[in-house]
Amino acid sequence: MAVYKRGRVWWYKFTWNGESIRESTKQSNKRNAEQMEAAHKTSLAKGEVGIWNRASVPTLKDFAERDFKPYIESRFQSKPKTLEYYRTVEKPDRTRATGKLHLGCDHG
C-alpha cells in the first residue's frame, strides 16, 4: 500500500497495467485512506472501473472553427464592422520580430 500525506489529506499511488494511478482520498485518517486504495485496486481487478482518460484538448484551429467562429457570426450579426474585423483576424501574422502572435491589430 502506497499512501502518503499531502497537507492534511492522504493520497495513494500505485501502478495498474503499466499506468500510474495517483488520487486523493480526501481523508485525514490513514486507515481510511488505505481502505480506499484497496477498494480502488479491487474495483480495477474486477473490471468495474477503468483508468480515467483525460479529454483531449482541441487545437487552436479546431477551437476557432468549432466554437469561436459560430459565436462571432451570431454575436456580431448586427455589427458588420466588428464581424469583418474578426473575419480578417482568422489568419494570424507570425512574422513579427518579437515572436509574439499578432492578430492584426496595430495597438498593444
C-alpha positions in Angstrom: 0.0 0.0 0.0 1.4 3.3 -1.0 -0.5 6.0 0.8 1.2 9.3 1.6 0.1 12.6 3.2 -0.1 15.9 1.4 -1.0 18.6 3.9 -3.8 17.2 6.0 -5.1 14.8 3.3 -3.9 11.3 2.4 -3.3 10.3 -1.2 -2.5 6.9 -2.8 -0.3 5.9 -5.7 0.1 2.6 -7.4 0.6 1.2 -10.9 -2.0 -0.8 -12.7 -1.3 -2.4 -16.1 1.7 -0.1 -16.6 -0.4 3.1 -15.9 0.3 5.2 -12.8 -2.8 5.8 -10.6 -2.5 8.7 -8.2 -5.5 10.1 -6.4 -6.5 12.0 -3.3 -8.6 10.1 -0.8 -9.9 13.3 0.7 -9.4 11.6 4.1 -7.4 12.8 7.1 -7.3 9.2 8.5 -4.6 7.0 7.3 -6.5 3.8 7.8 -9.5 5.1 5.8 -7.1 6.1 3.0 -5.6 2.6 2.9 -9.1 1.1 2.6 -10.0 3.5 -0.2 -6.8 2.5 -2.1 -7.6 -1.2 -1.6 -11.2 -0.7 -2.8 -9.9 1.1 -5.9 -7.5 -1.7 -6.7 -10.2 -4.3 -6.2 -12.6 -2.5 -8.5 -9.9 -2.3 -11.1 -9.2 -6.0 -10.8 -12.9 -6.8 -11.1 -13.1 -4.6 -14.2 -15.7 -2.4 -12.6 -13.8 0.8 -13.4 -11.2 1.7 -15.9 -8.4 4.1 -15.9 -9.8 7.6 -16.5 -8.7 9.2 -19.7 -8.3 12.9 -19.9 -10.4 14.6 -22.5 -8.2 15.8 -25.4 -7.6 19.5 -25.7 -8.6 21.0 -29.1 -6.1 22.8 -31.2 -6.5 26.5 -31.7 -7.6 25.9 -35.2 -10.2 23.4 -34.1 -11.5 25.7 -31.4 -11.7 28.6 -33.8 -13.7 26.6 -36.4 -16.0 24.8 -34.0 -16.6 27.3 -31.2 -15.3 30.8 -31.9 -16.4 31.3 -35.5 -20.0 30.4 -34.9 -20.0 32.5 -31.8 -18.8 35.7 -33.6 -21.2 35.0 -36.5 -24.2 35.0 -34.2 -23.0 37.6 -31.6 -21.9 40.3 -34.0 -24.5 39.8 -36.7 -25.8 43.4 -36.2 -22.3 44.9 -36.1 -20.8 44.4 -39.6 -17.5 46.2 -38.9 -16.8 44.0 -35.8 -17.8 40.9 -37.7 -15.4 42.0 -40.6 -12.6 42.5 -38.1 -12.9 39.1 -36.6 -13.1 37.5 -40.1 -9.9 39.2 -41.1 -8.1 38.1 -37.9 -8.6 34.5 -38.6 -5.1 34.1 -40.1 -2.5 35.5 -37.6 0.7 37.1 -38.7 3.6 35.2 -37.1 6.3 37.2 -38.9 6.9 39.9 -36.3 10.4 40.1 -34.9 9.0 39.8 -31.3 7.9 36.3 -31.8 4.5 37.1 -30.3 1.3 36.1 -32.1 0.0 39.2 -33.9 -3.7 39.2 -34.6 -3.8 42.1 -37.0 -4.4 45.0 -34.6 -2.0 47.8 -34.5 -2.3 48.8 -30.9 -0.6 46.9 -28.0 
